[in-house]
Amino acid sequence: MTLTKIQIVESIQNQTGFPKNKSSEIVETLLEIIKRTLANSEDVLISGFGKFCVKEKRERKGRNPATGDDLMLKPRKIVTFKCSGKLRDKIN
C-alpha cells in the first residue's frame, strides 16, 4: 500500500489534534521547503530518515524504443534517496 499526502495529513491531525487545514498547511510547507532546496541543487538531510541528493547526469547515448534509432540524451539532474542506518535497521 502506498502512503498518500492526505493520509499523512490525517495522521498529523490525529496525533497532534490540529485541525485538518492546519495539518495540510504543515505538510505543504514541509514539501515546498524540500522542493525549493532540491531545486537549488542542495541536498536535504533528515536525521534518522535519510538524505535526498541532487546528482548530475552527463550526456549519454540512448535508443528510441519505438524505432530503434540511436540518439543522444541531454544532460540532466536527478534526485536520489539514501536511507539512514536507523531507518534501514527498522525496515529490516
Buried (B, 14 or more C-beta within 10 A) or exposed (E): EEEEEEEBBBEBBEEEEBEEEEBBEBBEEEEEEBEEBBEEEEBBEEEEEBBBBBEEEEEEEEEEEEEEEEEEEEEEEEEEEEBBEEBEEEEE
